[in-house]
Amino acid sequence: MNKLLRMEPVIETSSLSIGYRSSGGRVHFVHESLNLQLFAGELTGLLGLNGAGKSTLIRTLCGFQPALNGSIKLMGKDLRDYSQNRLAQTIGVVLTDKTNAGGISVYELVSLGRHPYTGFLGQLNARDHQIIEESIEAAGISQKAKHYISELSDGERQKAMIAKVLAQQCPVILLDEPTAFLDMTSRIETMTLLRRLAIEQQKAILLSTHDLDLIIQTGDCLWLQAKERPIHYGTPEDLILSGKFETFFGRNGVVFDRSSGKLKAIMPDYPIGIEGDPLTAKWVGNALLRNGYLPLQEKKAYINVYCETGKRLRIDQKDGTEMIVDSVSALISALHLISLETNIK
């Protein structure tokens, strides 16, 4: 969503300090002076290395642990002024831990999301059942509604947990590493689902994640969190183009490649020209990087590779020598041999 079209933030922090108090009463600050905003209709990703304080921030924003300083406004009202029940109707939370509710069905798990509305006795009326069914459908798990949680895959369990917070009818959903235990397909499904829910149901969704590729593709806004450094925030594209990603992720032996949006080992300095079929060239370039060569999209190197297909790759040397190979594996072997013979690598 364009920032110019945004309404008031759903969550807004002012000079927020987060951390914890040890058993001896000593205060440990994780981050200070945080001024953050979360908007309806947007999927926001929280990125940071382990130990950066992502879980502490999420737990503070949802009221599970107190802020050390500053304030948090939720829907324009101070978070501390919310009753526990009203807070449960406003913020839905999915934590990292796997659910152990194996002995109940998906329907029964999702029905727990209605607890803030049903009172002490927990009696579900027709409207509650309708919301439960709609939440299960929205999470894409209707076919598993009668199955026990113990019978589900990790990806299906995560969908069930998302359906539960949907049943709470909260305008805000916070998730702590929702893709942590999932395979690649389930990760993509989960991230796509959350983005769709943010847009279609105008939810403000914040999730912490290590899935850099996926959150760059699906996130409207990213928060980059690191120890003893300010949190940078903005659209993925603005953060990449401004160089924030290189600064944030850069460390010994690792760089962020803004052209591909991926973390890579330090780029090698021996260039190989590469051209031809774009798809073949992409994956040939991937193999070149892995084997210590720097692929260039121009024909200016001592050695150039022309990609016709994956089974026909031509190696051109500056001295006019040509070689045709029939696989990427054969290409790498040939390049290693050439480098040994000419001492050019």
BAZA-744580 format. One record per residue (C-alpha): residue number from 1; z, y, x. Coordinates in pm, whole numbers, plus 50000, padded with zeros to 5 digits. Layout:
<nodes>
+-----+-------+-------+-------+
!  nr !    up ! north !  east !
+-----+-------+-------+-------+
! NUM !     Z !     Y !     X !
...
+-----+-------+-------+-------+
</nodes>
This chain:
<nodes>
+-----+-------+-------+-------+
!  nr !    up ! north !  east !
+-----+-------+-------+-------+
!   1 ! 50000 ! 50000 ! 50000 !
!   2 ! 49915 ! 50344 ! 50132 !
!   3 ! 50226 ! 50533 ! 50238 !
!   4 ! 50106 ! 50837 ! 50046 !
!   5 ! 50129 ! 50633 ! 49725 !
!   6 ! 50478 ! 50497 ! 49791 !
!   7 ! 50761 ! 50572 ! 49553 !
!   8 ! 51124 ! 50606 ! 49658 !
!   9 ! 51243 ! 50329 ! 49896 !
!  10 ! 51421 ! 50036 ! 49738 !
!  11 ! 51646 ! 50004 ! 50043 !
!  12 ! 51716 ! 50298 ! 50274 !
!  13 ! 51957 ! 50306 ! 50567 !
!  14 ! 52097 ! 50620 ! 50728 !
!  15 ! 52253 ! 50615 ! 51078 !
!  16 ! 52333 ! 50248 ! 51017 !
!  17 ! 52527 ! 50057 ! 51284 !
!  18 ! 52541 ! 49678 ! 51258 !
!  19 ! 52745 ! 49418 ! 51441 !
!  20 ! 53067 ! 49227 ! 51399 !
!  21 ! 53436 ! 49227 ! 51475 !
!  22 ! 53583 ! 48955 ! 51693 !
!  23 ! 53902 ! 48769 ! 51602 !
!  24 ! 54094 ! 49011 ! 51824 !
!  25 ! 53967 ! 49307 ! 51626 !
!  26 ! 53721 ! 49424 ! 51891 !
!  27 ! 53402 ! 49579 ! 51751 !
!  28 ! 53070 ! 49448 ! 51888 !
!  29 ! 52772 ! 49672 ! 51810 !
!  30 ! 52433 ! 49500 ! 51783 !
!  31 ! 52232 ! 49809 ! 51681 !
!  32 ! 52318 ! 50170 ! 51606 !
!  33 ! 52157 ! 50466 ! 51430 !
!  34 ! 51912 ! 50263 ! 51221 !
!  35 ! 51707 ! 50465 ! 50973 !
!  36 ! 51495 ! 50213 ! 50785 !
!  37 ! 51311 ! 50198 ! 50454 !
!  38 ! 51194 ! 49907 ! 50242 !
!  39 ! 50943 ! 49962 ! 49960 !
!  40 ! 50850 ! 49778 ! 49642 !
!  41 ! 50517 ! 49597 ! 49651 !
!  42 ! 50530 ! 49542 ! 50027 !
!  43 ! 50592 ! 49245 ! 50254 !
!  44 ! 50786 ! 49360 ! 50560 !
!  45 ! 50828 ! 49141 ! 50866 !
!  46 ! 51126 ! 49161 ! 51104 !
!  47 ! 51026 ! 49046 ! 51453 !
!  48 ! 51252 ! 48995 ! 51751 !
!  49 ! 51356 ! 48748 ! 52017 !
!  50 ! 51652 ! 48517 ! 51956 !
!  51 ! 51974 ! 48712 ! 51987 !
!  52 ! 51815 ! 49044 ! 51892 !
!  53 ! 52029 ! 49068 ! 51578 !
!  54 ! 51775 ! 48987 ! 51306 !
!  55 ! 52016 ! 48773 ! 51106 !
!  56 ! 52292 ! 49033 ! 51146 !
!  57 ! 52062 ! 49302 ! 51006 !
!  58 ! 51959 ! 49091 ! 50707 !
!  59 ! 52318 ! 48989 ! 50631 !
!  60 ! 52424 ! 49353 ! 50647 !
!  61 ! 52144 ! 49474 ! 50421 !
!  62 ! 52233 ! 49221 ! 50152 !
!  63 ! 52607 ! 49291 ! 50171 !
!  64 ! 52713 ! 48958 ! 50324 !
!  65 ! 52883 ! 49147 ! 50608 !
!  66 ! 52993 ! 49511 ! 50625 !
!  67 ! 52812 ! 49784 ! 50815 !
!  68 ! 53008 ! 49920 ! 51110 !
!  69 ! 52889 ! 50277 ! 51052 !
!  70 ! 52637 ! 50467 ! 50841 !
!  71 ! 52516 ! 50386 ! 50493 !
!  72 ! 52283 ! 50159 ! 50298 !
!  73 ! 52135 ! 50278 ! 49971 !
!  74 ! 52005 ! 50015 ! 49731 !
!  75 ! 51791 ! 50150 ! 49447 !
!  76 ! 51932 ! 50496 ! 49527 !
!  77 ! 52296 ! 50381 ! 49503 !
!  78 ! 52537 ! 50308 ! 49788 !
!  79 ! 52550 ! 49935 ! 49854 !
!  80 ! 52933 ! 49946 ! 49859 !
!  81 ! 52938 ! 50065 ! 49499 !
!  82 ! 52775 ! 49748 ! 49366 !
!  83 ! 52983 ! 49478 ! 49202 !
!  84 ! 52920 ! 49127 ! 49331 !
!  85 ! 52746 ! 49029 ! 49009 !
!  86 ! 52526 ! 49340 ! 48997 !
!  87 ! 52434 ! 49289 ! 49362 !
!  88 ! 52326 ! 48931 ! 49283 !
!  89 ! 52096 ! 49073 ! 49014 !
!  90 ! 51939 ! 49314 ! 49264 !
!  91 ! 51902 ! 49126 ! 49593 !
!  92 ! 51791 ! 48764 ! 49629 !
!  93 ! 51861 ! 48598 ! 49964 !
!  94 ! 51715 ! 48288 ! 50130 !
!  95 ! 51887 ! 48201 ! 50458 !
!  96 ! 51759 ! 47987 ! 50745 !
!  97 ! 51973 ! 47682 ! 50675 !
!  98 ! 51809 ! 47389 ! 50504 !
!  99 ! 51936 ! 47335 ! 50154 !
! 100 ! 52162 ! 47031 ! 50113 !
! 101 ! 52124 ! 47022 ! 49735 !
! 102 ! 51941 ! 46689 ! 49754 !
! 103 ! 52115 ! 46543 ! 49448 !
! 104 ! 51979 ! 46793 ! 49197 !
! 105 ! 51629 ! 46850 ! 49065 !
! 106 ! 51406 ! 47146 ! 49140 !
! 107 ! 51461 ! 47272 ! 48784 !
! 108 ! 51838 ! 47251 ! 48824 !
! 109 ! 51827 ! 47434 ! 49158 !
! 110 ! 51612 ! 47713 ! 49020 !
! 111 ! 51839 ! 47743 ! 48715 !
! 112 ! 52122 ! 47846 ! 48952 !
! 113 ! 51930 ! 48170 ! 48995 !
! 114 ! 52029 ! 48259 ! 48638 !
! 115 ! 52402 ! 48242 ! 48717 !
! 116 ! 52441 ! 48623 ! 48754 !
! 117 ! 52323 ! 48655 ! 48392 !
! 118 ! 52481 ! 48353 ! 48220 !
! 119 ! 52847 ! 48433 ! 48278 !
! 120 ! 53133 ! 48198 ! 48360 !
! 121 ! 53021 ! 47911 ! 48136 !
! 122 ! 52664 ! 47917 ! 48268 !
! 123 ! 52503 ! 47843 ! 47934 !
! 124 ! 52122 ! 47880 ! 47948 !
! 125 ! 51944 ! 48021 ! 47646 !
! 126 ! 51576 ! 48006 ! 47556 !
! 127 ! 51499 ! 48320 ! 47756 !
! 128 ! 51670 ! 48174 ! 48065 !
! 129 ! 51463 ! 47856 ! 48040 !
! 130 ! 51147 ! 48062 ! 48007 !
! 131 ! 51232 ! 48260 ! 48322 !
! 132 ! 51310 ! 47939 ! 48514 !
! 133 ! 50977 ! 47785 ! 48416 !
! 134 ! 50788 ! 48105 ! 48503 !
! 135 ! 50963 ! 48123 ! 48841 !
! 136 ! 50878 ! 47763 ! 48925 !
! 137 ! 50516 ! 47826 ! 48829 !
! 138 ! 50500 ! 48151 ! 49032 !
! 139 ! 50628 ! 47964 ! 49338 !
! 140 ! 50353 ! 47704 ! 49295 !
! 141 ! 50583 ! 47406 ! 49250 !
! 142 ! 50552 ! 47322 ! 48879 !
! 143 ! 50438 ! 46968 ! 48955 !
! 144 ! 50772 ! 46901 ! 49128 !
! 145 ! 51002 ! 47054 ! 48866 !
! 146 ! 51163 ! 46722 ! 48772 !
! 147 ! 51181 ! 46586 ! 49128 !
! 148 ! 51503 ! 46576 ! 49328 !
! 149 ! 51529 ! 46820 ! 49617 !
! 150 ! 51577 ! 46522 ! 49850 !
! 151 ! 51229 ! 46399 ! 49757 !
! 152 ! 51054 ! 46719 ! 49864 !
! 153 ! 50886 ! 46812 ! 50189 !
! 154 ! 51029 ! 47107 ! 50385 !
! 155 ! 50752 ! 47330 ! 50253 !
! 156 ! 50824 ! 47229 ! 49893 !
! 157 ! 51196 ! 47289 ! 49942 !
! 158 ! 51122 ! 47639 ! 50063 !
! 159 ! 50910 ! 47703 ! 49754 !
! 160 ! 51199 ! 47580 ! 49539 !
! 161 ! 51436 ! 47824 ! 49711 !
! 162 ! 51188 ! 48107 ! 49656 !
! 163 ! 51163 ! 48006 ! 49289 !
! 164 ! 51544 ! 48026 ! 49267 !
! 165 ! 51551 ! 48389 ! 49387 !
! 166 ! 51263 ! 48470 ! 49152 !
! 167 ! 51478 ! 48339 ! 48867 !
! 168 ! 51739 ! 48598 ! 48969 !
! 169 ! 51479 ! 48864 ! 48875 !
! 170 ! 51574 ! 49073 ! 49177 !
! 171 ! 51362 ! 49369 ! 49287 !
! 172 ! 51454 ! 49287 ! 49650 !
! 173 ! 51419 ! 48955 ! 49832 !
! 174 ! 51548 ! 48902 ! 50187 !
! 175 ! 51459 ! 48587 ! 50380 !
! 176 ! 51590 ! 48478 ! 50719 !
! 177 ! 51312 ! 48286 ! 50898 !
! 178 ! 51168 ! 48117 ! 50588 !
! 179 ! 50904 ! 47931 ! 50793 !
! 180 ! 51140 ! 47804 ! 51065 !
! 181 ! 51124 ! 47433 ! 50972 !
! 182 ! 50771 ! 47422 ! 50832 !
! 183 ! 50445 ! 47278 ! 50960 !
! 184 ! 50151 ! 47513 ! 51009 !
! 185 ! 49994 ! 47455 ! 50667 !
! 186 ! 50326 ! 47511 ! 50490 !
! 187 ! 50387 ! 47826 ! 50695 !
! 188 ! 50056 ! 47972 ! 50582 !
! 189 ! 50125 ! 47875 ! 50219 !
! 190 ! 50473 ! 48030 ! 50228 !
! 191 ! 50361 ! 48359 ! 50384 !
! 192 ! 50066 ! 48385 ! 50144 !
! 193 ! 50297 ! 48315 ! 49850 !
! 194 ! 50543 ! 48586 ! 49956 !
! 195 ! 50269 ! 48844 ! 49998 !
! 196 ! 50127 ! 48759 ! 49655 !
! 197 ! 50471 ! 48790 ! 49495 !
! 198 ! 50531 ! 49126 ! 49663 !
! 199 ! 50209 ! 49262 ! 49518 !
! 200 ! 50197 ! 49095 ! 49176 !
! 201 ! 50567 ! 49132 ! 49091 !
! 202 ! 50624 ! 49453 ! 49289 !
! 203 ! 50903 ! 49298 ! 49493 !
! 204 ! 51033 ! 49453 ! 49813 !
! 205 ! 51034 ! 49152 ! 50045 !
! 206 ! 51180 ! 49151 ! 50396 !
! 207 ! 51165 ! 48841 ! 50613 !
! 208 ! 51255 ! 48768 ! 50971 !
! 209 ! 51003 ! 48551 ! 51152 !
! 210 ! 50869 ! 48427 ! 51484 !
! 211 ! 50523 ! 48366 ! 51333 !
! 212 ! 50348 ! 48656 ! 51503 !
! 213 ! 49994 ! 48562 ! 51400 !
! 214 ! 50083 ! 48514 ! 51034 !
! 215 ! 50291 ! 48828 ! 50990 !
! 216 ! 50018 ! 49040 ! 51152 !
! 217 ! 49777 ! 48898 ! 50893 !
! 218 ! 50004 ! 48925 ! 50587 !
! 219 ! 50264 ! 49196 ! 50658 !
! 220 ! 50232 ! 49548 ! 50518 !
! 221 ! 50498 ! 49674 ! 50758 !
! 222 ! 50671 ! 49534 ! 51067 !
! 223 ! 51011 ! 49611 ! 51216 !
! 224 ! 51028 ! 49531 ! 51589 !
! 225 ! 51388 ! 49463 ! 51687 !
! 226 ! 51518 ! 49414 ! 52042 !
! 227 ! 51857 ! 49440 ! 52209 !
! 228 ! 51966 ! 49789 ! 52311 !
! 229 ! 51632 ! 49942 ! 52206 !
! 230 ! 51531 ! 50144 ! 51900 !
! 231 ! 51365 ! 49953 ! 51616 !
! 232 ! 50995 ! 50039 ! 51597 !
! 233 ! 50834 ! 50017 ! 51255 !
! 234 ! 50491 ! 50067 ! 51103 !
! 235 ! 50185 ! 49876 ! 50990 !
! 236 ! 50085 ! 49593 ! 51224 !
! 237 ! 49767 ! 49780 ! 51315 !
! 238 ! 49945 ! 50106 ! 51402 !
! 239 ! 50198 ! 49922 ! 51619 !
! 240 ! 49923 ! 49731 ! 51800 !
! 241 ! 49696 ! 50031 ! 51858 !
! 242 ! 49985 ! 50250 ! 51976 !
! 243 ! 50080 ! 49998 ! 52245 !
! 244 ! 50421 ! 49920 ! 52091 !
! 245 ! 50346 ! 49547 ! 52089 !
! 246 ! 50273 ! 49540 ! 52464 !
! 247 ! 50601 ! 49717 ! 52535 !
! 248 ! 50797 ! 49504 ! 52291 !
! 249 ! 50667 ! 49161 ! 52392 !
! 250 ! 50579 ! 49225 ! 52755 !
! 251 ! 50786 ! 49023 ! 53001 !
! 252 ! 50733 ! 48824 ! 53319 !
! 253 ! 50427 ! 48603 ! 53276 !
! 254 ! 50355 ! 48707 ! 52915 !
! 255 ! 50142 ! 48986 ! 52772 !
! 256 ! 50033 ! 49088 ! 52424 !
! 257 ! 49655 ! 49092 ! 52399 !
! 258 ! 49568 ! 49365 ! 52148 !
! 259 ! 49208 ! 49246 ! 52116 !
! 260 ! 49316 ! 48909 ! 51973 !
! 261 ! 49662 ! 48993 ! 51840 !
! 262 ! 49816 ! 48706 ! 52034 !
! 263 ! 50071 ! 48654 ! 52308 !
! 264 ! 49913 ! 48516 ! 52625 !
! 265 ! 49999 ! 48428 ! 52979 !
! 266 ! 49926 ! 48704 ! 53231 !
! 267 ! 49552 ! 48756 ! 53232 !
! 268 ! 49370 ! 48610 ! 53534 !
! 269 ! 49153 ! 48842 ! 53741 !
! 270 ! 48845 ! 48625 ! 53810 !
! 271 ! 48575 ! 48727 ! 53559 !
! 272 ! 48328 ! 48494 ! 53390 !
! 273 ! 48055 ! 48656 ! 53181 !
! 274 ! 48014 ! 48493 ! 52842 !
! 275 ! 47752 ! 48545 ! 52568 !
! 276 ! 47558 ! 48358 ! 52303 !
! 277 ! 47674 ! 48198 ! 51978 !
! 278 ! 47992 ! 48390 ! 51876 !
! 279 ! 48189 ! 48088 ! 51753 !
! 280 ! 48107 ! 47877 ! 52058 !
! 281 ! 48176 ! 48173 ! 52287 !
! 282 ! 48519 ! 48228 ! 52126 !
! 283 ! 48636 ! 47876 ! 52203 !
! 284 ! 48472 ! 47864 ! 52542 !
! 285 ! 48661 ! 48185 ! 52618 !
! 286 ! 48982 ! 48019 ! 52505 !
! 287 ! 48923 ! 47734 ! 52753 !
! 288 ! 48837 ! 47979 ! 53031 !
! 289 ! 49163 ! 48169 ! 52985 !
! 290 ! 49365 ! 47849 ! 52984 !
! 291 ! 49206 ! 47744 ! 53312 !
! 292 ! 49257 ! 48071 ! 53496 !
! 293 ! 48933 ! 48261 ! 53431 !
! 294 ! 48885 ! 48595 ! 53258 !
! 295 ! 48607 ! 48584 ! 52996 !
! 296 ! 48404 ! 48904 ! 52966 !
! 297 ! 48174 ! 48985 ! 52677 !
! 298 ! 47911 ! 49118 ! 52914 !
! 299 ! 47684 ! 48976 ! 53183 !
! 300 ! 47821 ! 49141 ! 53494 !
! 301 ! 48009 ! 48862 ! 53669 !
! 302 ! 47918 ! 48640 ! 53963 !
! 303 ! 47906 ! 48350 ! 53715 !
! 304 ! 47786 ! 48383 ! 53355 !
! 305 ! 47798 ! 48128 ! 53074 !
! 306 ! 47543 ! 48132 ! 52795 !
! 307 ! 47664 ! 47946 ! 52484 !
! 308 ! 47387 ! 47793 ! 52276 !
! 309 ! 47606 ! 47530 ! 52105 !
! 310 ! 47917 ! 47339 ! 52200 !
! 311 ! 47689 ! 47071 ! 52339 !
! 312 ! 47459 ! 47299 ! 52534 !
! 313 ! 47621 ! 47549 ! 52769 !
! 314 ! 47429 ! 47712 ! 53053 !
! 315 ! 47595 ! 47829 ! 53372 !
! 316 ! 47407 ! 48108 ! 53554 !
! 317 ! 47505 ! 48215 ! 53905 !
! 318 ! 47400 ! 48540 ! 54070 !
! 319 ! 47196 ! 48351 ! 54329 !
! 320 ! 46973 ! 48221 ! 54047 !
! 321 ! 47123 ! 47873 ! 54028 !
! 322 ! 47143 ! 47731 ! 53674 !
! 323 ! 47331 ! 47433 ! 53534 !
! 324 ! 47333 ! 47288 ! 53180 !
! 325 ! 47643 ! 47102 ! 53058 !
! 326 ! 47706 ! 46928 ! 52727 !
! 327 ! 48074 ! 47004 ! 52657 !
! 328 ! 48348 ! 47254 ! 52727 !
! 329 ! 48525 ! 46992 ! 52937 !
! 330 ! 48216 ! 46953 ! 53157 !
! 331 ! 48188 ! 47333 ! 53181 !
! 332 ! 48541 ! 47371 ! 53317 !
! 333 ! 48485 ! 47088 ! 53566 !
! 334 ! 48163 ! 47254 ! 53685 !
! 335 ! 48332 ! 47592 ! 53724 !
! 336 ! 48613 ! 47439 ! 53926 !
! 337 ! 48357 ! 47271 ! 54152 !
! 338 ! 48160 ! 47596 ! 54196 !
! 339 ! 48478 ! 47786 ! 54281 !
! 340 ! 48569 ! 47530 ! 54546 !
! 341 ! 48225 ! 47535 ! 54701 !
! 342 ! 48191 ! 47913 ! 54705 !
! 343 ! 48558 ! 48005 ! 54749 !
! 344 ! 48519 ! 48270 ! 54478 !
! 345 ! 48833 ! 48199 ! 54276 !
+-----+-------+-------+-------+
</nodes>
